[in-house]
Amino acid sequence: MNFKGKVVLVTGSSRGIGRSIAVKFAKEGASVVINYRSNENEAKAITEIISSYSDCMCIQADVSKEKDVKRMIDTIIERYGHLDILVNNAGIAIDNDFKDRHVKDWQETLNTNLIGVFLTSKYAGKYMLQNQYGKIINISSTNGIDTIYPYSIDYDASKAGLINMTKNLAIEFAPVINVNAVAPGWVDTGMNDDLSKSYLKSEMERTLLKRFAEPEEIANVVLFLASDMARYIDGETIRVDGGLKVG
Ligand code: NAD
């Protein structure tokens, strides 16, 4: 795959899946924009690594805040004149018992996982339409498809909402911008650090391949969706879950 000349924004890319997606795009020749909310050190470290072999810049922005998103997109357009690929990767999960779950948790989760995607897509989409080229890839989750996790009730609803939003954005931006989603199962990242070892082991057992995905295995599918090979795929969500079984 060759992304030379393309400008890619990956939200929440200082670590985890986002970082892996950013590295992979850079290795394929793209100019990559790293976005972070608060982890400046990690964001600068990965920006420096990527800059040693490809063009890369780093922008602080909380995707749930409209003025941050607008500033981020404007900065990208000022520097490059175009934005070709947007990967909506930033996401949060607050896991706790249903009885301890509050409206504040719901709001925080929906603000990042859903409203954040709406905002970045709205502001980036405008320039993609002007330029008559664009790809948007949303990182959903199998939790948004076959939910069995009441302790992440708001996260699961946000990821189901994101699959729905992927279809609406595809319609809104047709025929210029392809909008698709990837729904990973379990991925070996810091997002799952707070979960118990025994629980993670039981989840691995439910997975046919008997292991969690490496972030790069999610990045592979994101790059495919952003490539010309996937040009006839639109409004779709692709599971990448190693055969995760429900129940
Ligand atoms: P992670 O916690 O390592 O990375 C998420 C990144 O998003 C972090 O860098 C975080 O700072 C950033 N972020 C959070 N809120 C933000 C905001 N408001 N503005 C900007 N950045 C923000 O987790 P990850 O596993 O790499 O997750 C990446 C995506 O993949 C998420 O959308 C997550 O829901 C999804 N996902 C993860 C798994 C998994 O098992 N790890 C499974 C399915 C889906």
Boltz pocket constraint, residues with backbone or C-beta under 6 A from the ligand:
constraints:
  - pocket:
      binder: B
      contacts: [[A, 11], [A, 12], [A, 13], [A, 14], [A, 15], [A, 16], [A, 17], [A, 18], [A, 35], [A, 36], [A, 37], [A, 38], [A, 39], [A, 61], [A, 62], [A, 63], [A, 64], [A, 88], [A, 89], [A, 90], [A, 91], [A, 92], [A, 93], [A, 112], [A, 116], [A, 139], [A, 140], [A, 141], [A, 142], [A, 183], [A, 184], [A, 185], [A, 186], [A, 187], [A, 188], [A, 189], [A, 190], [A, 191], [A, 192]]
      max_distance: 6.0
